[in-house]
Structures are given as C-alpha cells and as structure tokens.
Amino acid sequence: MPLRLRYMWLDDIQEVVAIDRLSFQPSWRHESYRFELNESRTSHMVVLEKRAVASASARGSWLNQLRGRLNGTAAESARGDILGYGGIWSIADEAHISTIATHPAQRGNGYGEILLAGMVGKALRLGAGYIVLEVRVSNQVAQSLYEKYGFSRVERRRRYYASDGEDAWDMRLTLDGAARRRFAQLYGRLQTRHDLADAYSSAGHPRG
C-alpha cells in the first residue's frame, strides 16, 4: 500500500482527534491541534496516510488549488485515510516528540516506526542536537522501537501520567554521526518496504 508522510492540515483534525481518543486518556482537544497548526512557532505536526492522487480535473480546479494553498497542501495531492500522527517541538537545540500514535486497527504494521523515523528526519533537518520524549515504563514495545533508533533512558519520572499515576521514562537520542548513519540505513529500508513518500521531514513548514 503506497503511504505518505506529510504535515498535518486543519482538515485532518477530526480524524486525528478520533485516533487520539482511542489511544490516550486524557486526549488532546480539537483546540489543542488548532493551536499547534495555526499559532505555535515551535510545532511540526505530521500524519501518515494512505497515498492518494487527485484526478486531473481536481488538480486543475482553481478552487482545489486555492484550498491547497490555504491548507498548506500540494496542489497535485489528494487527502488519504490517516493511519497515524505525531508531533515534534523544535526549541533551540532540542527536538521534543510531543505525541505519536497509530490507529488501534492499524497497529503491528510498522506505521509507528515510520512516524518516528519521519520525526527523527525532521529533527535532523531542523538542526537539532538531540531528541527527547517520554514513554510509559510499561510500554515495552515503544521502548524497544526507540532503542532501535538509538534512544536511551535518562531519567525515570515518577507519576508522570495524571490519568493513572504511572511513571515515565525520559528517553533521549543525541544526533551525532553514529545516530545519523543508523537513521539513514533504517529509513532507507522503511521507504523501500512500505512504498513511502516523504513530504514532511525535508519540507518547509506550511506557514513559512
């Protein structure tokens, strides 16, 4: 199945919130995503979707082209079903993964790894020196994925999750030469295996 990573658009929020509510308690609200897309100067939100191409007539429509410019979308691209999403905050030398999730029905297909890799690529593009994230101590699957890309546990944060009081691991990846080489190898394999188009990690921010 052809896939695409791209910046999140306003039209995606309803689908993203639905996945968020199935994945996290508490979940982010619509207003939170609107802030990330419209107002935040540090946020780079991403979605992974089934790749779809608009028809020639749709591409030629001035109305669709206008909508594309307003939403930060490519004029030649149509919106596909969203499989997962993520977000990264870029602050000085730090890139902080704020959220990452795939639809529960789509888990086990490697889509979480694609989202993670896309955000690592974005952090490299932004010139970050390291990436940080928090993960539940019970989430061994996610921790194994992060370790695959070179993340290591730095600190255990007690009762980090307000919903149930579970601890979190603060995990970090220093973006040195070894991390860059590891990423290049892993991401190249992902792109081949999944027929993946990346319109996110090297793309400029839609708001300029």
C-alpha positions in Angstrom: 0.0 0.0 0.0 1.5 3.4 -1.0 2.0 5.6 2.0 2.8 9.3 2.5 4.2 11.3 5.4 3.2 15.0 5.3 2.5 18.0 7.5 -0.9 17.8 9.3 -3.6 20.0 7.8 -6.6 21.6 9.5 -8.9 19.2 7.6 -7.1 16.3 9.4 -8.0 17.3 12.9 -11.3 15.4 13.2 -9.6 12.1 12.2 -6.6 12.8 14.3 -8.7 13.5 17.4 -10.6 10.3 16.9 -7.3 8.3 16.9 -6.1 10.3 19.9 -9.2 9.4 21.9 -8.7 5.7 21.1 -5.0 6.0 22.2 -4.7 8.3 25.2 -6.5 9.4 28.3 -6.7 12.3 28.6 -6.6 13.1 24.9 -5.8 16.4 23.2 -8.8 18.6 22.3 -9.6 20.0 18.8 -8.5 23.4 20.1 -5.0 22.0 21.0 -4.4 20.8 17.5 -5.7 24.1 16.0 -3.2 25.9 18.2 -0.3 23.6 17.1 -1.2 24.2 13.5 -2.2 27.9 13.5 -0.3 29.5 16.3 2.7 27.5 17.7 6.0 28.7 16.4 7.8 25.5 17.5 5.4 22.7 16.4 5.8 20.4 13.4 2.8 18.1 13.2 2.8 15.1 10.9 0.3 12.5 9.6 0.9 9.2 7.9 -1.8 8.4 5.3 -2.6 6.0 2.5 -1.3 7.8 -0.5 -3.9 9.1 -3.0 -3.5 11.2 -6.1 -6.2 13.6 -7.2 -7.8 13.3 -10.6 -6.7 15.6 -13.4 -9.9 17.5 -13.2 -9.5 18.0 -9.4 -5.9 19.1 -9.9 -7.0 21.7 -12.5 -9.7 23.2 -10.4 -8.9 26.7 -9.2 -11.0 26.1 -6.1 -8.9 23.0 -5.1 -5.7 24.9 -5.8 -6.9 27.7 -3.5 -7.8 25.2 -0.8 -4.4 23.6 -1.1 -2.7 27.0 -0.7 -4.8 27.8 2.4 -4.2 24.4 4.0 -0.6 24.2 3.1 -1.2 21.2 0.8 0.3 20.3 -2.5 -2.0 21.1 -5.4 -1.4 17.7 -7.1 -2.1 15.7 -4.0 -5.4 14.3 -2.6 -6.0 13.6 1.0 -5.9 9.9 2.0 -7.1 7.9 5.1 -5.0 8.8 8.1 -3.2 5.8 9.7 -1.4 7.7 12.5 0.1 11.1 13.5 2.8 12.7 15.6 4.2 16.0 16.6 7.6 17.5 17.4 8.5 20.7 19.1 11.7 22.4 18.0 13.2 24.6 20.7 16.8 25.8 20.4 19.0 22.7 20.2 16.2 20.3 21.4 13.6 18.4 19.4 10.8 17.1 21.7 8.4 14.5 20.4 5.1 15.7 21.9 2.9 12.9 20.7 2.8 9.8 18.4 0.1 7.3 17.8 -1.3 5.0 15.2 -5.0 3.9 14.8 -5.5 0.8 17.0 -6.8 -1.1 14.0 -3.5 -0.4 12.2 -1.0 -1.3 14.9 1.5 -4.0 14.2 2.1 -2.8 10.6 5.2 -0.7 11.3 3.4 2.6 11.0 4.6 3.8 14.3 8.2 3.3 13.2 7.5 5.3 10.0 6.1 8.2 12.1 9.1 8.1 14.5 11.6 8.0 11.6 9.9 10.9 9.9 10.2 13.0 13.1 13.9 12.0 13.5 14.4 13.1 10.0 12.6 16.4 10.7 14.8 17.0 13.8 17.9 16.4 11.7 16.6 18.9 9.1 15.9 21.5 11.8 19.5 21.1 13.0 18.6 19.7 16.5 21.4 18.4 18.6 19.2 15.8 20.4 15.7 14.5 20.6 13.7 13.8 23.8 10.5 12.0 24.5 8.5 10.4 27.4 7.1 6.9 27.4 5.2 4.8 29.9 7.5 2.4 31.8 5.1 -0.4 31.0 5.2 0.3 27.2 8.0 -2.2 26.3 7.0 -2.2 22.6 7.5 1.5 22.2 10.8 1.5 24.2 12.2 -1.3 22.0 11.4 0.8 18.9 13.0 3.9 20.4 16.1 1.9 21.4 16.3 0.6 17.8 16.9 4.2 16.7 19.5 4.8 19.5 17.4 6.4 22.2 18.5 5.6 25.8 16.8 6.0 29.2 17.9 9.1 31.0 15.5 9.6 33.9 12.5 7.9 35.5 9.8 10.5 36.0 7.6 9.5 38.9 3.8 9.6 38.5 4.2 11.4 35.2 0.8 10.3 33.7 -2.0 12.1 35.5 -4.7 9.6 34.3 -3.3 6.7 36.4 -0.1 7.9 38.1 2.2 5.7 36.0 5.9 6.6 35.8 7.5 7.6 32.5 11.0 7.1 31.1 12.6 10.2 29.8 14.4 8.9 26.7 16.9 10.8 24.6 18.8 10.5 21.3 21.9 12.5 20.6 22.1 13.3 16.9 25.7 12.6 16.4 27.4 10.9 13.4 26.5 7.4 14.6 22.9 8.3 15.0 22.7 9.9 11.6 24.2 6.8 9.9 21.9 4.5 11.8 18.9 6.6 10.8 19.9 6.7 7.1 20.1 2.9 7.0 16.8 2.3 8.8 14.9 4.9 7.0 16.0 3.8 3.6 14.8 0.3 4.3 11.4 1.7 5.5 10.9 3.7 2.4 11.5 0.7 0.2 9.5 -1.7 2.2 6.4 0.5 2.5 6.4 2.4 -0.8 6.7 5.5 1.3 6.7 9.1 0.0 8.1 11.6 2.5 6.6 15.1 2.1 7.4 16.0 5.7 10.9 15.6 7.0 12.6 17.7 4.3 9.7 20.0 3.6 9.4 23.6 4.8 6.7 24.5 7.3 3.4 25.2 5.7 3.2 28.6 7.4 6.6 29.5 6.2 
